[in-house]
Amino acid sequence: MFEKIKHIKKRIQEGLLKDMWRQTKWIYRYARRYWGAMIFYTFLGLTGTLVSLGSSLISKNLVDIITGRQTGELLKTFCLMIGFGMGSALMNQLCNYASSWISMKVDTEIKADIFSKMLVVDLESIAHYHTGDLLTRWSQDTSNIASGVLNFLPNLIIYLFRFISAFAIVVYHDASFAFFALLGIPFGAAVSRRLLKRMTDNNQKSAAMNAKMSGFNQESFANLRTIKAFDMVPLYVKRLKDLQTEYISMKMDFQKMSLFTSLLMTAVGLLVSYSSYGWGIYRVWSGAISYGTMTLFLSMSGTLTGALNNLISLVPTSISLTTSAGRLMDILNMPKEDYSHTEETSLFLKQYGAEGFSIRFSHLTYSYRQGVNVLEDASFTARPHQIAALVGPSGEGKTTMLHLMLALLRPVSGEALLLAGSGESGVSLPLSPSTRRLFSYVPQGNTMFSGTIAENLRNVKPQATDEEIIAALEAACAWEFVEALPEGIHSYIRERGGGFSEGQAQRLAIARALLCHAPILLLDEATSALDAAVEKRILQNIARDAYPRTCIVTTHRPSVLAICDAVYAIRDKRCVLLDQEEIQALSGL
């Protein structure tokens, strides 16, 4: 016992209560949005309780009439009992219907809100979490919060009212029965305390295990082609079975505890019920109460026990809620991207968009959070109507440079600016998440979504006409194969670009970027799956476009360099502008 007290004291000193209070306040921020729904739900619950209690009182009168202990109109009382019974059933159904409707509404709204907040969390911070874990937190933990926001406080009020009102009726009719009504409370409290820690641990382990399984499933289906190609099907089937065995073991361990606890609670409930029956029979036999009062007490005994169990169940519910809140807060409390320059960016585009924009990095340094420097004192400039190339070995920082331009990453030091026109006017704007609207981006790999070709392209420009889509496809040298498809731009693309070759998917991604018609185009190895002739045609189409676009490409292919106006090489973590001799030498490799 002393060790348990020491453990609880240690947990409190470590901030357990402080964390739970902080998580509760976080949940309250959502709860206060739905006071109207909570009040409505509470009203329905309280009304249902009153109807149920009224039905029990009428049942008592009916029994007394039948047994001759009370005079009255039998038919009228019987009809009232039926009416209250139907009313109780109706209120229960209305309450369930309203609860389901409000729960779905609250669930969808909170999920949408948390989804939008997760999308603006700093990329480098959130990248440490597995996508399966993020999905579990967003879906299961958010649903848990949504359910708790709506139900916890109303249910607390309803269950308290139900317990107090039933107890008052029992005391009013025969105070001696109150002892039996409260007989199971001390034991229930003792069992719930023991179950509390197990429930807390189980919630945390269950959430972690669900995230682990979700991540495994997501990765398995996403990499199905690789699993098949390396004949890893037996291995992954075995891994799934191992995870399932671990999950079942964890669940059954908790179920054993729950089973033992349930048996004890059932035994105590039967003891209370049979004691109540015995005391009721004695009181009726001695003439102290009527048969109707005994019936009423037995009914109220069930109501009291149910209300008490419901109140006790709110304890693990609160723990589950705070656990889910803590898991979501881990994500949402991460650094957020700064979109405070949105209006400034819109004004910058309006005033100088006709000239195009230049990008300039000056003495920029970037390092991963582990402390490893990727770029040191790097400088880079790209101007409108130019194609600038970034070359260098894999893993040396080319893609990192593009991510810095998109403000997906933040430099440790140095200057990253967007300049009006060629930059001679000196008018500039710091690169930030708000300036991403001025970029179009084609990353490495297959980035097409499931849906039609037209739907994929309209993701970046919802109002685009079919003619604009076809023009973008032509510029990306994609129209030649899209036109040959039976349904043209309305042909369906499967998940991860399924149904199209890597080269075709790349051309569709380039078309999407061109349709966006942004002042700055970033191509990250975007032509790696194309043959040299098609690659050259696409870059020439971009270069000939009258739109003042600044184009920046990363590439390993020397053939691209001949079309570029400037070539930068990343060497020893610096960005070096190559002269013509170096470009020619590099192109000849």
N, C-alpha and C positions, 0 to 999 in steps of 0.2 A: 504493500500500500504506500509506504514511504517512497519507494522508488518511482511509483506512478506519479506521485505528487511532484517529485523532483523533475521528472520528465516533462510534465505539463508546465511547470515553472520555467524550465529551460526553453520550451517552445514559445512561451509568452515573451521571455526575454529576447528571443531571436526575432520577434516581431510578428508572431502568428496572429494575434488579435488585431494588431495594427494593419496587417495585410488584409485580413477579412473585412475590417472596417473600410479600408481604401477600396476594396472590390465592391463592397455594398454601396458605397457612394457612387461608384462608376455605374452600377446597375440602375441606381436611382435616376441618373441622367436620362436613361431611356424610359423608366417607369413614369416619370412626370409628364411625358408626352401623351400618356394614355389614361389620364385620370378619369375622363368621361367613360371610357370602356370599362375601367375597373369599378367605378361607382355603379354602372348599369349591371355588371356581372354580380357585384355584391348585393344589389337590390334583389335580383332574381333569386340568389341563394338564400337570402334572409326570408323572402316571401315563401319560398319552397319549404323552409324550416317551419315557419308559422303554420302553413297548411298541414304539414306532416304532424305537428304537435296537436293541432286542432282535430285531426283525424283520430289521433290516439285518445283524446279526451272524449270524443263522441263514441268511440268503441267502448270506453269504460261505461258510459251511460247506457249503451245498448245492452251490455252484459248485465248491468244492474237491473234493467227493465225486465230482461228475460228471466233472471233468477229471483225476481220479485222483491228485491231489496229497494227498488226505487220505482215510483209510478211515473208514467209519462206515455207519450204516444209512440208506440213501437214503430209504426210505418214511417212516421216523420223522421224519427231518429235514424232508422235504417237508410232512408233516402239521403239524409245528411251525410251519413258515413260513406255511402257510395259516391256522393258528390265531392266530398273532401278527398276521397281516394283517387277519383278521376282528376281532381284539381292538383293533387300531389304529383300524379304521373305526368300531367300536362306541364307543370312547372319544371319537373326534372328534364323533360324533353326540350322545353324552351331554353332551359339553362344550358343543356348540352349543345343545342343548336347554336345559341349565341356564343358560347365558349368556343366552339369549333370555328365559327365565322371570324370572330375577333382574333382568335389565336392565329389563324392563317394570315389575316391581314397584318397583324403585328409581326409575325414571323417574316413575311415577305418584305415589309418595310425595314425592319432591323437588319435583315440580311443584305438588302440593297444598300443601306447606309454603311454597314461594316465593309461590304465589298468595295464601295467607292473609297473608303478610307484606307483599306489595304492596298489599293492600286497606287496610292500616292505616298506610300512608305518608301523611304530611301532604298534604292535597289540593292546596294551592296549589303545593307543590313538584313533585308528580308531574304536575300539569296542564301543565307546560312540555313534556312529552313527548307526541308524537303517539300516538294509540291504536294505530296500526299498528306503531310502534316498540316500544311496550310489549308488544304481542302477540308480536312476533318475539323479543324478549328472553325472554319467559316460555316460549314454545314451543320455539324452536330452541336458544337458549343454555342453557336448562334441560336439554333432552335431551342436549346436548353434555356438560354437567356430569355428568348421571346416568350416561352411558356411560363417561366418564373415571373417575368414582369407582369403578366396578366393575372396569374393565378395565386401567387404567394400571399400577398397582402389581403386580397378579398377572401381567400380560403381561411386565412388566420382569423379574420373577423367573423366569418360564417361559422367556423368550427367552435370558436369561443362562445358565440351567441347560442349555438345549438347546445353546447355543454351546460352553460349557465342557465338557460331557460328550462332545459330538461331537469336539471338538478333542482331548480326552484319549484317545479311542479311536484317532484318527488317529496321534497321537504314539506310543501304545503299539504299534501295528502297524508303523509306519514313520515315524520322525521327519522324514525328508526331505520327506514330503508336507505337513508343517505349513507349509513355505514357500509352497507353492502355495495352501494353504487361506487364508493371510493376505495373498495377493498383492493382492487387490482392496480391502483395508481403507483404505490411504492415499488412494487415488483416491476411494473412497466418502465418506470424511470430508471431503475437499476440496470435492467437489460439494455435499455436504449443507450445508456452511458457506455456499456461494454461494446455495443455494436457501433458506436460513433466512430471510434478510431479506425476500426476495420472498414467502415463505409468510406471514410476519408481516403485511406490508402487505396481502396478498391477503385474509387472514382479516378484517382490520379493514374493508377496502373492501367485502368480500362481505357482512359483517353489516350495514353501513350501507345497502348497496344493497337487501338483502332487506327491511330495515325500510322503506325508501322505497317499494318496490313493494307491500308489504303495506299501508302507509298509503294509497297511491293506490287499491288495490282496495277496501279497506274504505270509504273515503269515496265512491267511485264507486257502489257498490251501496247504501250508506246514503242517498245523495242521488239515486237513480235517477229519482224523480219530477221533481226540479228539472232534471236533465240533459235529460230528455225535453221538459219544458215550455219550456225555452229553446232547444230544438233544438241542444243541445251534443253530440249523439252523435258526429258526425264529429270534433269537437275532442278529445273524450276518447279516441276510438279512436286518433287521431294521438298523443296524449300517452302512451298505453300503448305504442304502437310505438316511440316515442322512448326510453322507459324500457327496453324490451326490447333495443333496439339498444345502449344504454349498458351494460346488463347483459352482453350477449353480448360486446361489445368488451372489457369488463373481464375476463371469464372466458377469452376466447380469448388475451388478452395473457399471462395466466398459463399457459395451456395450451401456448403456444409455448415458453415456458421449460421446462415440464415435459416436452414432447416432446423437446427438445434434450437435456435431462438424461437422460431415459430411454434415448435412443439411445446416449449415451455409456456409461451404466451397462450396457446390453445388450452393447455392444462389449467392454467390460472383462470382463463375465461370460463371453462367448464366448472371449476371450483366455485367461482363467483356466482355463476348462473344457478347451480344446484343449491348453493347456500341461500340464494334469493328465493328459489322455489320453496325450500324447506321453511324459511322464515315466513314467506307469504302464506303457505298452507297453515302454519301455526297461527298466524294473525287472523286468518279467515275462520279457523276452527274455534278460536277463542272469542270470535265475534267483534274483534277490534276494527276490522275493515271488511268491506264488501268484496265479492268476487270481481267486480268491475275495477276496484282499486288495485287488487292484486294483478289483474291483467294490464292495467295501466303501468304499474311499476315494472313488470317484466318487459313491457315495451320500452319504457324509459331507460331501463337498465341497458338494453341493446343500443339505444340512442347514445347514452352516456359513454359506453365502451367504444362505440364507433367514433364518436367525436374525439374522445381522448386519444385513440390510436391515430386518428387523422392529424391531431395536433402534434403527436410525437413524430409522425412521419415528416412533418415540416422541418424537423432538425436535419435529417440527411438531405432533404431537398435544398435547404439553405446552403449546406456544404457543397452539394453538387453545383449550385448556382455560382458560389464564390470560386469554386475550382474552374468552372468554364470562364467566368469573368477574368480570372487571373491568366488563363491561357490566351484569351483574346487581347488582354492588356499587354502581354508580352510583345505582341505584334504591333498593336495600335500605338503603343507608347514609344516606338522606335522613332528616330528622326524622320520628319516629314519633308517632302520636297516643297520648295518655296515657289508658289505661283503668284506672288504678290506683284510681279512685274507684267501682268497680263495686259492691263490698260496701256502701259508704257510701250509694250511690244506692238499692240494694235496701232497706236499712234505712229510708231517708228515705221511700220509697214506702210501705212497710209501716206506718210510724207516722203519716204525714200524708196518705196517698193519698185518704182519705175526704173531706178538706177541699178537695182540689184544690190547684193550685199557681199562684203568680204568677210573672211574669218581670219583672225590673227591671234596666235598664241605667242606670248612673250615670256621667256625664262620660266617655263612652266615645269613644275615637279609634281609627280603623282606617285603614291605608294599604296600598296594594299594595307589593310588594317593589321596584318601580321607584321608590318614594318618593312616589307620588302619593296624597295624602290623599283618602279617600272620605267619611269621617265625622269630625267634630271636636266634642268635648265634647257628644256626643249622649246624651240621657236619655229613657227610655221605660219605661212600666209597663203591664202587662196582668194582669187578675185573673180568677179562676174565675167561671163563669156570665156572662162578658162576651165580646163580639166587639169587638176592637180593630182599627182599620184603619190602614194605612200608605199615604199617598198622596204623589204627587210625580211629576215628569217622569221619563221613561225614562232609565236610566243614572245616576240620582242616588243610588242606594244602598239601595233598598227590598229587593231580593233579597239584597244584602250583609247587611242587618240580620237576615234570616231565617237566613242561613248562619252568622252570629255566634251566634244562638240555638242552632243545632245544633252549635256548636263545630267546624264545618267550617273556619272561619277563626278566627284568634286576634287579639284586639284589641291595639293597641300600648300603650294605657293605658286606665284606667277600670275599672269594676266591672260584671261580668255575673253575676247571681245568680238562682237559683231559690228562691222563698220559699214556706214552708208556708202554705196557705190564702190569705187576703188580704194576708198579710205583716205583720200587726199584731203577731204573736208574736215577730218578729225571728229566727225559726229559718230558716236559709238554707243553700244548697249552691251552690258555684261551678259554673257551666255548664262542661261538659267532654264529651269523647266518651262517657264513661260515662253521662251523663244523657240521651243520645239515646233511650234506651229509653222515656223519658217523653214522647216527641214522636211525632206522626204528621204526615206532610208530603206535600203535593201540589204538586210543582214546576210550572213553566211547561212547556208542550209536552206531547207525547204520551209517556207513561211506562209504557205497558202492555207486558208481555212476551208472547212467543209462548206459546200454551197456551190452555186453556179459561178462561172467566170465573172459575169456581170456583178453579182453580189459581192464577190471578193474585191473587185475594183471599186465598187461604190462604198466600200468601207471607209475609204479616205475622202470620197466626195459623193455623198448620198444623192445630190441633185444632178449628177452627171447624166447626160443624154447618151443614147446608144451610139450616136455619131462621135461623141467625145471619147467614148470607150474604144471604139474601133480605131480612132486616130492614135490613141495611146498604144494600142496593140501593134499598129503599123510601125510606130517609131521604135518599139521594142522588138521588131521583127517576129512578132508572135501571131499577127493576123493571118499569115500564110498557113499555119496549121489550125488556127481557130476557125477560119472560114470553111475549112474542109470538114469540120465536125457537123454531124446531122442537125444539131440544135445551135450551132454557132456560139455566140457569147452566153447563151443560156444553157450550155453544156455543164454537167455537174462535175465538181471536183470532190473527190473523197478526202477523208481525213489525211492530213500531212501530204497533200498534193497527190493522193492516190489516183491512178488512171492516166497520169502524165509522166513523161520522163523528167529527169533532173534538169536537163537543158530547157525543156518546155516550161517547167515550173519556174525556173529562173527568169525566163523571158516574161512570163505573166507577172512575176513580182516586180520586174523593172517597169512594165506597163503600168502597174498600180502606182508606183512611185512617180512616174511621169504624169499620170492623170491628176495626181495631187497638185501639180503645178506650183510646187514650193520653190522659193528662190535658191535654196541650197539642196543639192542632191548628193547623198552619201551612198557609195556602192562598195560594200565590203566583200571582196572576192565574188562579186555578183555575176561575173561572166566565166567563172571557173569551169562550168560544165558545158560551155559553148565551144564550138570550133572557132578557129581564128577568123575565118571569113565573116561569120555571123557577129562575133564580138566586135570586129572592126566596123561593120555596118551600124551597129547600135551606137557605138561611141561617136561615129561620124554624124549620125542623126542628132545626137545630143549636142555636138559641137556646132552644127549648122543651124540649130534652133535660134530664132531671133530673140527669144525670151532671155533676159539677162540672168541666166542661171549660173551659179557657181557649183562645179561638179568636183567631187573628191572621191578618188577610187583607191582601194588597197588591192594589191595584186602581186602574184608571183610570176606573172607571164611577161616576158620581155617585149612581146609584140604590142602590148598595150602602150608602152612607154613612148613609141614613135608618135602617137596621137596626142600625148599630153603636153601641156604648155609649161608645166613645172613638175619636177620629180624630187621628192624628199626621201632620203633613206634614214632609217632608224639604226643608229650605230652607237654602241656603248651608252645606251639609254638617252641619247640625244637625237634630235631631228635635224638632219643636215641637208641643205639644198645642193643638189648635184649640178655640175656644169655640163655642157654639151658633150665633152669628151667622155666624162664618166657615164652619161646616159647612153652614148653610143657603145661604149665598152660593155655596159650592162646589157644592152639590147642584143649584142652579138653573142651572148652566152647561150 
